[in-house]
Amino acid sequence: MTSSVRSVLILVGFAVIGAYGLAELRGPQGLPALKEKWTEIRQLEEENANLQRENDYRRDRIKKLESSPSEQELEIRKKLKLLRPGETSFILPEQPKLDQPKLDQPTPASLDTPQDPDSK
């Protein structure tokens, strides 16, 4: 075999390997899947950090309750809804959420659309 034929075969081999590698990277198990896994890992790390902060808060709260009788009393009174003699408790109605319309009020979308198709 001559050296020029051998060079052409090597170049063709590299081209085939390069095309196969490019097809694999662009396929469903390639770069898109890798990016999806990175996103999932980032979300799970954020969730773990949030859970760790919540655990730390609860540990601190437990330590406060164990060491402070006044904290214990406040927690018990809050849970059991107890009052001391002479105290007054006010129960306020819940405020409606801003992003949810009340059921008895029409939404802006329902004001724009006619209720009866024959009304126009």
DOMISE-329497 format. One record per residue: residue in three letters; x, y, z of N, C-alpha, C in turn. Coordinates in Angstrom, 2 decimals. Each point is the difference from the previous one (the first is absolute). Layout:
BEGIN
<node "ALA"; <X; Y; Z>; <X; Y; Z>; <X; Y; Z>>;
...
//
This chain:
BEGIN
<node "MET"; <0.84; -1.18; 0.00>; <-0.84; 1.18; 0.00>; <0.89; 1.24; 0.00>>;
<node "THR"; <-0.46; 0.94; -0.76>; <0.81; 1.20; -0.08>; <-0.35; 0.92; 1.16>>;
<node "SER"; <0.85; 0.95; 0.24>; <-0.19; 0.89; 1.14>; <-1.19; 0.94; -0.22>>;
<node "SER"; <-0.32; 0.36; -1.24>; <-1.14; 0.88; -0.25>; <-1.32; -0.73; 0.26>>;
<node "VAL"; <-0.08; -1.27; -0.35>; <-1.21; -0.79; 0.28>; <-0.17; -0.17; 1.50>>;
<node "ARG"; <1.09; -0.27; 0.67>; <-0.04; -0.15; 1.45>; <-0.45; 1.30; 0.67>>;
<node "SER"; <0.48; 1.14; -0.47>; <-0.40; 1.31; 0.55>; <-1.49; 0.25; -0.21>>;
<node "VAL"; <-0.50; -0.35; -1.18>; <-1.43; 0.18; -0.30>; <-0.83; -0.89; 0.91>>;
<node "LEU"; <0.41; -1.24; 0.20>; <-0.75; -0.91; 0.88>; <0.00; 0.51; 1.45>>;
<node "ILE"; <1.10; 0.54; 0.45>; <0.06; 0.55; 1.36>; <-0.92; 1.21; 0.12>>;
<node "LEU"; <0.00; 0.88; -1.00>; <-0.89; 1.16; 0.01>; <-1.47; -0.42; -0.02>>;
<node "VAL"; <-0.33; -0.99; -0.80>; <-1.38; -0.49; -0.07>; <-0.39; -0.61; 1.35>>;
<node "GLY"; <0.92; -0.74; 0.61>; <-0.27; -0.59; 1.32>; <-0.26; 1.07; 1.04>>;
<node "PHE"; <0.83; 1.05; 0.03>; <-0.23; 1.10; 0.94>; <-1.31; 0.72; -0.29>>;
<node "ALA"; <-0.35; 0.16; -1.26>; <-1.25; 0.66; -0.36>; <-1.20; -0.82; 0.48>>;
<node "VAL"; <0.08; -1.32; -0.17>; <-1.09; -0.87; 0.46>; <-0.11; 0.06; 1.52>>;
<node "ILE"; <1.11; -0.06; 0.69>; <-0.01; 0.08; 1.46>; <-0.53; 1.35; 0.45>>;
<node "GLY"; <0.42; 1.08; -0.65>; <-0.49; 1.33; 0.34>; <-1.50; 0.14; -0.24>>;
<node "ALA"; <-0.49; -0.52; -1.11>; <-1.44; 0.07; -0.29>; <-0.80; -0.80; 1.02>>;
<node "TYR"; <0.51; -1.17; 0.37>; <-0.69; -0.81; 1.01>; <-0.02; 0.73; 1.35>>;
<node "GLY"; <1.12; 0.59; 0.38>; <0.06; 0.75; 1.26>; <-0.96; 1.18; -0.01>>;
<node "LEU"; <-0.06; 0.73; -1.09>; <-0.93; 1.13; -0.11>; <-1.45; -0.46; 0.08>>;
<node "ALA"; <-0.31; -1.10; -0.68>; <-1.38; -0.52; 0.04>; <-0.37; -0.43; 1.42>>;
<node "GLU"; <0.91; -0.61; 0.72>; <-0.28; -0.42; 1.37>; <-0.17; 1.19; 0.94>>;
<node "LEU"; <0.81; 1.03; -0.17>; <-0.11; 1.18; 0.86>; <-1.30; 0.75; -0.24>>;
<node "ARG"; <-0.49; 0.02; -1.22>; <-1.22; 0.73; -0.31>; <-1.25; -0.86; 0.20>>;
<node "GLY"; <0.16; -1.28; 0.22>; <-1.14; -0.91; 0.17>; <-0.66; 0.18; 1.36>>;
<node "PRO"; <-1.07; -0.79; 0.24>; <-0.76; 0.14; 1.25>; <0.79; -0.35; 1.26>>;
<node "GLN"; <1.01; -0.82; -0.12>; <0.82; -0.37; 1.16>; <1.28; 0.83; 0.08>>;
<node "GLY"; <0.12; 1.01; -0.81>; <1.22; 0.80; -0.05>; <-0.08; 1.24; 0.86>>;
<node "LEU"; <0.30; 1.14; -0.60>; <0.06; 1.27; 0.72>; <-1.35; 0.43; 0.60>>;
<node "PRO"; <-1.14; -0.21; -0.69>; <-1.28; 0.37; 0.64>; <-0.25; -0.76; 1.30>>;
<node "ALA"; <0.31; -1.28; 0.01>; <-0.19; -0.79; 1.22>; <0.96; 0.45; 1.09>>;
<node "LEU"; <1.21; 0.36; -0.38>; <0.98; 0.48; 0.98>; <-0.46; 1.31; 0.62>>;
<node "LYS"; <-0.52; 0.91; -0.84>; <-0.51; 1.27; 0.51>; <-1.18; -0.22; 0.92>>;
<node "GLU"; <-0.89; -0.93; -0.35>; <-1.15; -0.32; 0.85>; <0.45; -0.55; 1.35>>;
<node "LYS"; <1.00; -0.85; 0.00>; <0.53; -0.56; 1.25>; <0.62; 1.10; 0.87>>;
<node "TRP"; <0.72; 0.94; -0.62>; <0.58; 1.10; 0.77>; <-1.09; 0.85; 0.64>>;
<node "THR"; <-1.07; 0.26; -0.76>; <-1.12; 0.77; 0.54>; <-0.64; -0.73; 1.17>>;
<node "GLU"; <-0.19; -1.30; -0.16>; <-0.59; -0.80; 1.08>; <0.89; 0.00; 1.24>>;
<node "ILE"; <1.30; -0.11; -0.21>; <0.94; 0.01; 1.13>; <-0.06; 1.34; 0.71>>;
<node "ARG"; <-0.05; 1.10; -0.76>; <-0.07; 1.33; 0.60>; <-1.28; 0.16; 0.83>>;
<node "GLN"; <-1.13; -0.48; -0.53>; <-1.26; 0.09; 0.73>; <0.04; -0.82; 1.28>>;
<node "LEU"; <0.57; -1.20; -0.07>; <0.09; -0.85; 1.19>; <0.95; 0.61; 1.04>>;
<node "GLU"; <1.07; 0.64; -0.45>; <0.91; 0.65; 0.95>; <-0.69; 1.17; 0.69>>;
<node "GLU"; <-0.81; 0.77; -0.75>; <-0.75; 1.09; 0.62>; <-1.02; -0.53; 1.00>>;
<node "GLU"; <-0.68; -1.08; -0.36>; <-0.97; -0.61; 0.92>; <0.69; -0.50; 1.26>>;
<node "ASN"; <1.16; -0.62; -0.17>; <0.76; -0.47; 1.17>; <0.42; 1.16; 0.89>>;
<node "ALA"; <0.42; 1.11; -0.61>; <0.40; 1.16; 0.79>; <-1.20; 0.56; 0.77>>;
<node "ASN"; <-1.16; 0.06; -0.65>; <-1.21; 0.48; 0.68>; <-0.38; -0.92; 1.16>>;
<node "LEU"; <0.08; -1.30; -0.22>; <-0.32; -0.94; 1.07>; <1.00; 0.09; 1.14>>;
<node "GLN"; <1.26; 0.24; -0.33>; <1.02; 0.15; 1.05>; <-0.27; 1.25; 0.83>>;
<node "ARG"; <-0.39; 1.11; -0.66>; <-0.34; 1.22; 0.75>; <-1.21; -0.24; 0.90>>;
<node "GLU"; <-0.99; -0.73; -0.52>; <-1.19; -0.29; 0.81>; <0.37; -0.87; 1.19>>;
<node "ASN"; <0.86; -0.98; -0.21>; <0.45; -0.86; 1.11>; <0.74; 0.82; 1.06>>;
<node "ASP"; <0.87; 0.90; -0.45>; <0.73; 0.84; 0.95>; <-0.96; 0.88; 0.81>>;
<node "TYR"; <-0.99; 0.57; -0.69>; <-0.98; 0.83; 0.70>; <-0.75; -0.82; 1.05>>;
<node "ARG"; <-0.40; -1.21; -0.39>; <-0.75; -0.84; 0.95>; <0.88; -0.43; 1.18>>;
<node "ARG"; <1.27; -0.29; -0.26>; <0.91; -0.35; 1.11>; <0.14; 1.17; 0.97>>;
<node "ASP"; <0.17; 1.21; -0.56>; <0.11; 1.19; 0.85>; <-1.28; 0.21; 0.80>>;
<node "ARG"; <-1.13; -0.21; -0.63>; <-1.30; 0.17; 0.67>; <-0.15; -1.00; 1.15>>;
<node "ILE"; <0.41; -1.23; -0.24>; <-0.06; -1.03; 1.04>; <0.92; 0.37; 1.16>>;
<node "LYS"; <1.21; 0.50; -0.31>; <0.92; 0.40; 1.06>; <-0.58; 1.13; 0.83>>;
<node "LYS"; <-0.65; 0.97; -0.69>; <-0.63; 1.11; 0.73>; <-1.10; -0.52; 0.91>>;
<node "LEU"; <-0.80; -0.92; -0.51>; <-1.10; -0.53; 0.80>; <0.51; -0.82; 1.18>>;
<node "GLU"; <1.10; -0.71; -0.18>; <0.56; -0.80; 1.09>; <0.61; 0.88; 1.09>>;
<node "SER"; <0.57; 1.14; -0.40>; <0.74; 0.79; 0.98>; <-0.79; 1.15; 0.61>>;
<node "SER"; <-1.11; 0.41; -0.61>; <-0.70; 1.18; 0.47>; <-1.44; -0.34; 0.41>>;
<node "PRO"; <-0.31; 0.11; 1.30>; <-1.37; -0.26; 0.43>; <-1.01; 0.99; -0.60>>;
<node "SER"; <0.42; 1.24; -0.21>; <-0.94; 0.96; -0.59>; <-0.33; -0.36; -1.44>>;
<node "GLU"; <0.98; -0.51; -0.76>; <-0.28; -0.47; -1.37>; <-0.94; -1.20; 0.02>>;
<node "GLN"; <0.21; -0.89; 0.97>; <-0.89; -1.15; 0.13>; <-1.43; 0.45; 0.28>>;
<node "GLU"; <-0.14; 0.95; 0.91>; <-1.33; 0.49; 0.36>; <-0.68; 0.64; -1.21>>;
<node "LEU"; <0.74; 0.82; -0.73>; <-0.58; 0.64; -1.18>; <-0.44; -1.03; -1.04>>;
<node "GLU"; <0.81; -1.00; -0.22>; <-0.34; -1.04; -0.98>; <-1.23; -0.78; 0.44>>;
<node "ILE"; <-0.05; -0.36; 1.27>; <-1.16; -0.74; 0.51>; <-1.26; 0.84; -0.10>>;
<node "ARG"; <0.10; 1.26; 0.37>; <-1.17; 0.87; -0.06>; <-0.47; 0.19; -1.44>>;
<node "LYS"; <0.95; 0.08; -0.91>; <-0.36; 0.17; -1.41>; <-0.67; -1.26; -0.54>>;
<node "LYS"; <0.56; -1.16; 0.31>; <-0.55; -1.27; -0.51>; <-1.38; -0.29; 0.59>>;
<node "LEU"; <-0.14; 0.22; 1.29>; <-1.27; -0.32; 0.67>; <-0.98; 1.17; 0.02>>;
<node "LYS"; <0.44; 1.15; -0.52>; <-0.82; 1.21; -0.06>; <-0.51; 0.39; 1.40>>;
<node "LEU"; <0.94; 0.04; 0.92>; <-0.32; 0.36; 1.38>; <0.28; 1.47; 0.24>>;
<node "LEU"; <-0.76; 0.59; 0.92>; <0.20; 1.40; 0.38>; <0.18; 0.07; 1.51>>;
<node "ARG"; <0.77; 0.99; 0.43>; <0.12; 0.28; 1.42>; <-1.22; 0.80; 0.43>>;
<node "PRO"; <-0.30; -0.01; 1.30>; <-1.13; 0.82; 0.46>; <0.23; 1.48; -0.33>>;
<node "GLY"; <-1.01; 0.62; -0.56>; <0.08; 1.41; -0.36>; <0.49; 0.25; -1.41>>;
<node "GLU"; <0.49; -1.01; -0.72>; <0.45; 0.19; -1.37>; <-1.19; -0.09; -0.95>>;
<node "THR"; <0.10; 0.70; -1.11>; <-1.04; -0.02; -1.01>; <0.61; -0.50; -1.31>>;
<node "SER"; <-0.69; -0.87; -0.67>; <0.46; -0.54; -1.27>; <-0.88; 0.54; -1.11>>;
<node "PHE"; <0.63; 0.45; -1.08>; <-0.72; 0.49; -1.16>; <0.20; -0.98; -1.15>>;
<node "ILE"; <-1.09; -0.44; -0.59>; <0.06; -0.91; -1.15>; <-0.40; 0.81; -1.22>>;
<node "LEU"; <0.94; 0.17; -0.92>; <-0.24; 0.79; -1.19>; <-0.33; -0.92; -1.17>>;
<node "PRO"; <-0.87; 0.45; -0.91>; <-0.28; -0.84; -1.18>; <1.22; -0.06; -0.90>>;
<node "GLU"; <0.11; -1.08; -0.74>; <1.13; -0.15; -0.90>; <-0.15; 0.97; -1.16>>;
<node "GLN"; <1.12; 0.56; -0.42>; <0.00; 0.93; -1.12>; <-0.01; -0.80; -1.30>>;
<node "PRO"; <-0.77; 0.43; -1.01>; <0.01; -0.73; -1.27>; <1.35; 0.18; -0.69>>;
<node "LYS"; <0.41; -1.04; -0.69>; <1.26; 0.07; -0.72>; <-0.18; 0.87; -1.23>>;
<node "LEU"; <1.04; 0.74; -0.35>; <-0.09; 0.94; -1.11>; <-0.05; -0.68; -1.35>>;
<node "ASP"; <0.68; -1.16; -0.14>; <0.06; -0.64; -1.31>; <-1.21; -0.88; -0.30>>;
<node "GLN"; <-0.87; -0.24; 0.96>; <-1.18; -0.82; -0.23>; <-1.25; 0.85; 0.14>>;
<node "PRO"; <-0.84; 0.04; -1.05>; <-1.23; 0.78; 0.11>; <-1.01; -0.70; 0.89>>;
<node "LYS"; <-0.85; 0.78; 0.62>; <-1.06; -0.59; 0.82>; <-0.99; -0.70; -0.90>>;
<node "LEU"; <-0.68; -0.99; 0.53>; <-0.93; -0.78; -0.80>; <-1.23; 0.80; -0.39>>;
<node "ASP"; <-0.44; 0.94; 0.84>; <-1.22; 0.74; -0.29>; <0.25; 1.21; -0.89>>;
<node "GLN"; <1.27; 0.35; -0.27>; <0.29; 1.12; -0.87>; <0.42; -0.51; -1.37>>;
<node "PRO"; <-0.47; 0.66; -1.08>; <0.41; -0.46; -1.34>; <1.46; 0.34; -0.26>>;
<node "THR"; <0.65; -0.85; -0.75>; <1.38; 0.23; -0.38>; <0.03; 0.93; -1.20>>;
<node "PRO"; <1.11; 0.70; -0.25>; <0.07; 0.89; -1.16>; <-0.26; -0.74; -1.31>>;
<node "ALA"; <0.41; -1.25; -0.12>; <-0.23; -0.76; -1.23>; <-1.48; -0.26; -0.21>>;
<node "SER"; <-0.74; -0.24; 1.09>; <-1.42; -0.29; -0.15>; <-0.78; 1.26; -0.33>>;
<node "LEU"; <0.56; 1.17; 0.29>; <-0.68; 1.24; -0.36>; <0.11; 0.27; -1.49>>;
<node "ASP"; <1.09; -0.45; -0.64>; <0.21; 0.26; -1.41>; <-0.81; -0.94; -0.89>>;
<node "THR"; <-0.23; -1.22; 0.46>; <-0.69; -0.96; -0.82>; <-1.47; -0.03; 0.36>>;
<node "PRO"; <-0.89; -0.01; -0.98>; <-1.43; -0.05; 0.31>; <-0.38; -1.38; 0.54>>;
<node "GLN"; <-0.94; -0.04; 0.91>; <-0.43; -1.25; 0.60>; <-0.92; -0.78; -0.95>>;
<node "ASP"; <-0.80; 0.74; -0.77>; <-0.96; -0.62; -0.91>; <0.47; 0.29; -1.43>>;
<node "PRO"; <0.21; -1.01; -0.83>; <0.49; 0.26; -1.35>; <-1.00; 0.80; -0.85>>;
<node "ASP"; <-1.30; -0.01; 0.34>; <-1.03; 0.74; -0.76>; <-0.07; 1.44; 0.41>>;
<node "SER"; <0.75; 0.42; 1.03>; <-0.13; 1.36; 0.51>; <0.65; 1.03; -0.90>>;
<node "LYS"; <0.90; -0.39; -0.92>; <0.66; 0.95; -0.90>; <-0.81; 0.30; -1.20>>;
//
